[in-house]
Amino acid sequence: MTNALNDPLLLIGKIFCIFLQAVMALATIALGIAIPVIIFAQGTIQAEVAKELPGMTEQFPGLLIAAIMAIGLAIVAMLFVFFGKLRRIIGTVGEGDPFQPQNATRLSQMGWLMLGTQLVVIPAGFIVMQLANYADAIEKAGAKDFSLTFDDGGFDMTALLLTVILFILARVFRHGAAMREDLEGTV
């Protein structure tokens, strides 16, 4: 049996998962604070924009920005759970017993979490189109030094590949756990 503390790769993996969970927790807190602030400060922000850009006729899209942040919050929460499950799998590898039915379940759940992160991006694309209209209006109103860019968004093929790999690994682990049980039953 190997101990996670004696295996540098497992130790690094565990530390990395803990670090990423901490980052996701901080992001959750930040988004949890920012969403209501954006919603409740819409009037103030709109007044500041009107003061800076008198020609601006579009209303500040506070609800759209809050919606994008809420989607981000959902993704961050799913990733927090994802890294927790990965940390538990690393723990069982460190204990020398990775082919447990729980690990097959964890891998399957991780696959669903990764798929979920990709599915919640779909409505974000529609919201981003509306925000792009607001950005165009700001530019037309004469904003100086204004820049707003959006990446291509949408599905991430790497994340989709990871999803498929996780579901396949879940089957492998389920099969490995069943084989181990059969072997233990014959000994």
WOCORDA-V486191 format. One record per pair of residues at least 4 apart in sequence whose ideal C-beta (glycine too) atoms are under 6 Angstrom apart, sorted by the first residue. I is the first residue (numbers start at 1). J is the second residue. D is the distance in Angstrom with one decimal. If there is no record, write none. Layout:
# WOCORDA-V486191
i:j:d
I:J:D
I:J:D
This chain:
# WOCORDA-V486191
i:j:d
1:96:3.4
2:7:5.4
2:96:5.5
4:10:4.4
4:11:6.0
4:94:2.8
10:90:5.6
10:94:4.9
13:90:4.8
14:87:6.0
14:90:5.1
17:83:4.6
17:86:5.3
17:87:4.0
20:83:4.7
21:80:5.6
21:83:4.8
24:76:5.1
24:79:5.2
24:80:3.9
27:76:4.6
28:32:5.9
28:76:5.4
30:34:6.0
31:69:5.3
31:72:5.8
31:73:4.3
34:69:5.8
35:66:5.0
35:69:4.9
36:40:5.8
37:41:5.6
38:62:5.2
38:65:5.3
38:66:4.9
39:62:5.8
39:66:5.1
41:45:5.5
42:60:5.6
42:62:3.5
45:60:5.0
46:60:4.2
49:53:5.8
49:56:5.6
49:60:6.0
53:141:4.2
53:143:6.0
55:141:4.4
56:141:4.0
58:134:5.5
58:137:4.0
61:65:5.9
61:134:5.0
64:127:5.3
64:130:5.4
64:131:5.7
67:127:5.4
68:127:5.4
71:120:5.3
71:124:4.9
74:120:5.2
75:117:5.0
78:113:4.7
78:116:5.3
78:117:5.3
82:110:5.5
82:113:4.7
85:106:4.4
85:110:5.2
89:103:5.3
89:106:5.6
92:97:5.6
92:98:5.1
92:100:5.8
92:103:5.8
93:98:4.5
98:103:5.9
99:173:6.0
99:176:3.8
99:177:4.9
99:180:5.3
100:177:5.9
101:177:4.7
103:173:5.0
104:170:5.0
104:173:4.0
104:174:3.8
107:166:5.3
107:169:5.0
107:170:3.8
107:173:5.8
108:170:4.0
110:166:5.0
111:163:5.2
111:166:3.6
111:167:4.4
114:159:5.6
114:162:5.5
114:163:4.3
115:163:4.9
118:155:5.5
118:159:5.5
125:153:5.5
128:150:5.3
135:148:4.1
138:143:4.7
138:146:5.7
139:143:6.0
